[in-house]
């Protein structure tokens, strides 16, 4: 267990050339100091200080991972991230069980859903995902999100304040938005949302393993029943299996991955938006006065603030590759912080469904709250908000408000 206090954990430090080994010989040949990366737990839109310092000092540099997980290369420039994340050299398939990729509590999806291993998996998944996210499907999802927000605000007003927006608004909205896209019926959404929440927030492995087995079995069973009518994700994937475009395993893995990653994105980005508004009442007042600015504000937060704790899932170099003159050897771990490659105009085949739904959900939530609750405010001082710890979701544990 790390002995870092919250204060020291939030700041990088140089470490001597000791500690867990690299998986290849490159570390012994690299003379630069190794930064210790002890991940902070921000409650708001703060950026991890280690990638920020590396961005200024050394865009491709060695870091020591927390929790005794070894060392890795940290890449912090956007153009280098595009090379690494768009290249098949550093892949995710090799990460499972690798000593340098044990930074908990990562969710490791089924092998069949690991798109960034390179073609053909991403190409085969691209068409079904695009169909599930067609313009008509997104238009229906937007309208559904607006209706759901009206119902949630009505219920909160009836119950009276103070109320926790994470519990009364953000969580239920994410469950409904994602369930509508995936095709999970309303009577099953409490189950899938609970399993997803355990996978994203439980600090111990045993409950995550149980939740993982249950959600895998659920989507495997749904797809086995081959409900091919409709335009939601489950129906689209079922048709892809029926036409041999995807295997049953690939379809189930894709459904699980979308359910978890989309819920993650919608929940975390919604919490970021709420925190930003409630801790900056002047900005909230301006958005209320000029509602046309809201989509741009949502987009800025989506591009600049990572919705995951820690950095994106690591990759293991499948072969030697050179980035900015630095030789990364086969078998070594590579990490890319989310802000480094978020907001790219052409994200390529690895563009995920999560940010699309996060944008949709946050816009609907912000518009409804700004319009219907003109006196919305925090019920506690901002420094009393406690950050989430021990899971993948960033942001505050609760957002108590009055109106």
matplotlib code that plots the C-alpha trace (Angstrom):
import matplotlib.pyplot as plt

x = [0.0, 1.3, 2.4, 1.7, -0.5, -3.1, -0.8, 2.4, 0.6, -0.6, 2.9, 5.6, 9.0, 12.3, 13.2, 16.5, 17.3, 15.8, 12.4, 10.4, 12.2, 11.2, 10.1, 12.9, 16.4, 15.7, 15.3, 18.9, 20.1, 18.1, 20.0, 17.0, 15.4, 12.3, 9.2, 7.1, 3.5, 1.2, -2.2, -4.3, -8.0, -9.4, -13.0, -13.1, -11.5, -7.9, -5.3, -2.8, 0.4, 2.8, 1.8, 1.6, 5.2, 6.3, 4.6, 6.8, 10.1, 10.2, 7.4, 8.6, 10.0, 10.2, 7.8, 7.5, 3.9, 2.1, 1.2, 4.5, 3.4, 6.8, 7.9, 6.6, 7.0, 4.7, 3.8, 2.4, 2.4, -0.7, 1.1, 3.0, -0.2, -1.8, 1.1, 1.0, -2.8, -3.3, -0.5, -0.8, 2.7, 1.8, -1.3, -3.6, -3.9, -0.4, -1.4, -3.3, -1.3, 1.7, 3.7, 3.9, 0.2, -1.1, -2.1, -5.5, -8.4, -8.3, -11.3, -9.9, -12.5, -13.0, -10.2, -12.7, -13.5, -10.0, -10.2, -6.8, -5.0, -5.3, -7.5, -9.6, -11.4, -11.9, -13.0, -15.6, -17.0, -17.1, -20.2, -22.4, -21.4, -22.0, -25.5, -26.3, -25.1, -26.8, -28.2, -31.8, -30.8, -28.9, -31.9, -34.1, -31.6, -31.5, -35.3, -35.3, -32.7, -34.7, -37.8, -35.9, -34.4, -37.9, -39.0, -35.9, -36.2, -39.9, -39.2, -36.4, -38.7, -41.4, -39.0, -37.5, -34.0, -31.2, -30.6, -27.5, -27.3, -25.0, -27.8, -30.9, -29.9, -26.6, -26.7, -30.3, -29.7, -26.7, -28.5, -31.4, -29.3, -27.0, -29.8, -31.7, -28.8, -27.7, -31.2, -31.3, -35.0, -36.0, -36.8, -33.1, -31.4, -31.1, -29.2, -26.8, -26.2, -25.4, -23.0, -21.3, -21.0, -19.3, -16.8, -16.0, -15.9, -15.4, -11.9, -11.5, -11.3, -13.8, -17.0, -15.6, -15.1, -18.7, -20.1, -18.1, -19.3, -22.9, -22.9, -21.0, -23.7, -26.5, -25.4, -24.4, -27.9, -29.6, -27.6, -28.2, -31.9, -31.2, -33.5, -32.7, -35.6, -34.8, -32.0, -30.4, -27.0, -28.1, -30.3, -27.5, -25.0, -27.4, -27.9, -24.1, -23.8, -26.6, -24.8, -21.4, -20.0, -19.1, -18.8, -21.1, -18.1, -17.2, -20.8, -21.2, -17.8, -18.7, -22.0, -20.4, -17.6, -20.1, -22.4, -19.5, -17.5, -20.5, -21.9, -18.5, -18.3, -21.8, -21.6, -18.1, -18.5, -21.9, -20.3, -17.5, -20.1, -22.1, -19.0, -17.8, -21.1, -21.7, -18.2, -18.2, -21.6, -20.5, -20.1, -23.4, -25.1, -23.7, -24.8, -28.3, -28.4, -26.9, -28.0, -26.6, -23.1, -23.9, -22.9, -19.6, -18.9, -19.8, -17.4, -14.6, -14.9, -15.1, -11.9, -9.9, -11.0, -10.4, -13.5, -11.4, -9.2, -5.6, -4.5, -5.9, -5.4, -1.8, -0.3, 2.5, 4.9, 4.7, 7.9, 10.5, 9.3, 10.9, 9.0, 10.8, 14.1, 13.4, 13.6, 10.7, 11.5, 9.1, 7.5, 7.7, 4.6, 3.4, 0.9, -0.9, -2.8, -6.4, -6.0, -3.1, -5.2, -8.8, -10.4, -8.8, -10.8, -10.4, -10.1, -10.0, -11.3, -10.8, -13.3, -15.6, -19.3, -18.7, -17.8, -20.8, -23.2, -21.4, -21.9, -25.5, -26.3, -24.4, -26.0, -29.5, -28.7, -27.2, -30.0, -32.7, -31.0, -30.2, -33.7, -35.7, -33.6, -32.6, -31.3, -29.4, -26.4, -24.1, -25.5, -21.9, -18.7, -16.8, -13.9, -16.2, -16.8, -15.0, -13.4, -14.1, -11.3, -10.4, -12.2, -12.0, -14.6, -13.3, -15.2, -16.9, -18.6, -21.7, -23.0, -25.5, -27.5, -30.3, -32.5]
y = [0.0, 3.5, 5.6, 8.8, 11.4, 13.1, 16.1, 14.3, 12.0, 15.0, 16.0, 14.3, 13.6, 12.3, 8.8, 7.1, 4.4, 1.7, 0.0, -2.3, -3.1, -2.3, -5.2, -4.5, -3.1, 0.5, 1.8, 0.8, 2.7, 5.9, 8.4, 10.7, 10.9, 8.8, 10.6, 8.8, 9.0, 8.8, 9.5, 12.3, 12.1, 15.4, 16.3, 18.8, 19.5, 19.4, 17.8, 15.2, 17.2, 14.5, 14.6, 18.4, 18.6, 16.0, 17.9, 20.9, 19.1, 15.8, 14.7, 11.1, 10.1, 7.3, 7.2, 4.8, 3.6, 3.6, 0.4, -1.3, -1.8, -1.1, 1.6, 2.8, 5.5, 8.5, 10.3, 13.8, 15.5, 15.4, 14.5, 11.6, 10.4, 10.2, 8.1, 5.7, 5.3, 5.1, 2.6, -1.2, -1.4, -0.6, -2.8, -3.6, -7.3, -7.9, -5.9, -8.6, -10.1, -7.9, -6.8, -3.2, -2.8, -3.6, -0.1, -0.9, -0.7, -1.0, -2.6, -5.1, -5.8, -9.2, -9.9, -9.8, -6.1, -4.9, -2.7, -1.0, -4.3, -3.1, -4.3, -6.2, -5.9, -2.1, -2.2, -4.9, -3.0, 0.4, -0.3, -1.7, 1.1, 3.7, 2.3, 2.4, 6.0, 7.1, 10.7, 9.5, 7.4, 10.3, 12.6, 10.2, 9.9, 13.7, 13.9, 11.0, 12.7, 15.9, 14.0, 12.1, 15.3, 16.9, 13.8, 13.8, 17.5, 17.1, 14.3, 16.3, 19.3, 17.2, 15.6, 19.0, 20.0, 19.6, 16.9, 15.2, 15.8, 12.7, 10.5, 12.3, 13.5, 12.4, 8.6, 8.1, 10.2, 8.1, 4.9, 6.0, 7.5, 4.5, 2.0, 3.6, 3.3, -0.2, -1.5, -2.6, -2.5, -0.2, -3.1, -4.3, -1.0, -1.0, -4.3, -3.2, 0.2, -1.5, -3.9, -1.1, 1.0, -1.9, -2.3, 1.4, 2.1, -1.0, -0.9, -4.7, -7.3, -9.9, -7.7, -6.5, -10.1, -11.0, -8.0, -8.7, -12.3, -11.2, -8.4, -10.7, -13.4, -10.9, -9.6, -13.0, -14.2, -11.2, -11.7, -15.5, -14.8, -12.9, -9.9, -8.5, -6.0, -2.4, 0.0, -0.1, -1.6, -5.1, -5.4, -4.1, -6.5, -9.4, -8.8, -8.6, -12.0, -13.4, -12.2, -13.5, -10.0, -10.6, -13.7, -14.1, -13.5, -10.3, -9.0, -9.8, -8.2, -5.1, -4.8, -5.1, -2.6, 0.0, -0.4, 0.2, 2.8, 4.8, 4.8, 5.8, 8.7, 10.0, 9.8, 11.3, 14.1, 15.0, 15.2, 17.4, 19.8, 20.0, 20.6, 23.3, 25.1, 24.9, 26.1, 28.9, 30.7, 33.6, 31.1, 29.5, 32.8, 33.6, 30.3, 30.8, 34.2, 33.0, 29.3, 29.2, 29.0, 25.7, 23.3, 25.1, 24.9, 21.2, 20.6, 22.5, 20.4, 17.2, 18.1, 19.4, 17.3, 13.6, 11.7, 8.8, 8.7, 7.9, 7.8, 5.8, 2.1, 1.3, -0.4, -2.8, -2.3, -5.3, -4.3, -1.7, 1.8, 5.3, 8.3, 11.7, 9.9, 7.7, 4.0, 2.1, -1.6, -4.4, -5.5, -2.1, -0.3, 3.0, 5.4, 8.3, 10.8, 11.5, 15.3, 14.6, 13.1, 14.2, 16.7, 15.4, 16.4, 13.0, 10.4, 7.5, 3.9, 4.0, 6.8, 5.5, 5.8, 7.3, 10.9, 11.1, 10.1, 12.2, 15.3, 14.5, 13.8, 16.8, 19.2, 17.9, 18.0, 21.5, 23.0, 21.6, 22.6, 26.1, 26.7, 25.2, 25.9, 29.6, 29.6, 26.3, 26.4, 24.2, 23.3, 23.1, 25.1, 23.9, 22.7, 20.3, 18.3, 14.9, 13.4, 9.8, 7.4, 3.9, 3.6, 4.8, 7.6, 11.0, 13.8, 14.4, 11.7, 13.9, 17.3, 18.5, 21.4, 23.8, 25.8]
z = [0.0, -0.8, 2.1, 0.2, 1.9, -0.3, -0.4, -1.4, -3.8, -5.8, -6.7, -8.8, -7.4, -8.8, -7.7, -7.7, -10.2, -8.1, -7.8, -10.1, -13.3, -16.8, -18.9, -21.4, -21.4, -22.4, -18.9, -18.0, -21.0, -20.4, -18.2, -17.4, -14.0, -13.5, -12.2, -9.6, -10.8, -7.7, -9.0, -7.3, -6.8, -8.1, -7.3, -10.1, -13.5, -12.2, -14.4, -13.2, -12.4, -13.6, -17.3, -17.1, -15.9, -18.4, -21.2, -20.3, -19.6, -21.5, -23.8, -24.0, -20.6, -18.0, -15.1, -12.1, -11.7, -8.4, -6.4, -7.3, -10.9, -12.5, -14.9, -18.2, -20.9, -20.6, -23.8, -23.4, -26.8, -29.0, -32.2, -30.5, -28.9, -32.4, -33.6, -30.6, -30.3, -34.0, -34.5, -34.1, -32.6, -29.0, -28.5, -25.6, -26.0, -24.6, -21.5, -19.7, -16.9, -17.7, -14.7, -15.9, -16.4, -12.9, -12.0, -10.3, -10.7, -14.5, -16.1, -18.7, -21.3, -23.1, -25.6, -28.4, -27.7, -27.5, -30.6, -30.4, -31.1, -34.8, -37.7, -38.4, -35.0, -35.1, -38.8, -38.1, -35.2, -36.9, -39.0, -36.2, -33.8, -36.5, -37.2, -33.5, -33.4, -36.6, -36.8, -36.3, -33.3, -31.7, -32.3, -30.5, -27.7, -27.3, -27.1, -24.6, -22.5, -22.4, -21.3, -18.6, -17.3, -16.9, -15.0, -12.7, -11.9, -11.2, -8.8, -7.1, -6.7, -5.1, -2.7, -1.7, -0.9, -0.1, -2.7, -4.0, -7.8, -8.3, -6.9, -8.0, -11.4, -12.8, -12.1, -13.3, -16.4, -17.4, -16.9, -19.1, -21.8, -22.2, -21.8, -24.6, -27.0, -26.0, -25.9, -22.3, -21.4, -18.5, -16.1, -16.5, -16.3, -12.5, -12.8, -15.6, -13.9, -10.6, -12.2, -14.1, -10.9, -9.1, -12.0, -12.0, -8.3, -6.2, -4.6, -4.3, -7.0, -5.7, -6.2, -9.6, -10.7, -9.7, -11.4, -14.5, -14.7, -14.3, -16.9, -19.4, -18.8, -19.3, -22.6, -23.9, -23.0, -24.7, -27.9, -27.9, -28.1, -31.3, -31.0, -34.4, -34.7, -33.9, -34.2, -30.7, -30.2, -29.1, -32.2, -34.5, -33.0, -33.3, -37.0, -37.4, -35.8, -38.0, -41.1, -39.8, -39.7, -36.0, -33.9, -30.9, -28.6, -30.3, -30.2, -26.5, -25.7, -27.7, -25.9, -22.5, -23.4, -24.7, -21.6, -19.3, -21.2, -22.1, -18.6, -17.4, -19.8, -19.3, -15.5, -15.1, -17.6, -16.1, -12.7, -14.1, -15.7, -12.5, -10.4, -12.8, -12.8, -9.0, -8.1, -10.7, -10.1, -12.4, -15.3, -14.4, -14.5, -17.9, -19.4, -17.9, -19.6, -22.8, -23.2, -26.7, -25.1, -23.3, -26.1, -26.5, -22.7, -22.7, -25.6, -23.9, -20.8, -22.8, -24.7, -21.7, -18.7, -18.7, -17.5, -16.2, -13.2, -14.1, -17.7, -20.6, -20.7, -21.3, -24.3, -24.5, -27.4, -29.7, -31.5, -31.2, -32.1, -32.0, -30.7, -30.7, -30.9, -27.9, -28.5, -27.0, -26.9, -27.6, -24.3, -22.6, -21.3, -22.8, -21.3, -22.9, -20.7, -21.9, -22.3, -24.7, -27.5, -26.5, -28.9, -32.0, -35.1, -36.6, -33.9, -36.4, -35.9, -32.1, -31.6, -28.9, -28.2, -24.7, -25.6, -28.0, -25.3, -22.7, -24.8, -25.3, -21.7, -20.3, -22.7, -21.8, -18.1, -18.1, -20.2, -17.9, -14.6, -15.8, -17.1, -14.3, -11.2, -11.4, -7.7, -7.9, -5.6, -3.5, 0.0, 1.4, 0.9, -2.3, -0.2, 1.7, -1.5, -1.2, -4.3, -5.3, -4.4, -5.3, -8.7, -12.2, -11.9, -11.1, -9.5, -6.2, -4.2, -3.8, -4.9, -2.3, -3.6, -2.7, -5.1]

ax = plt.figure().add_subplot(projection="3d")
ax.plot(x, y, z, "-o")
ax.set_aspect("equal")
plt.show()
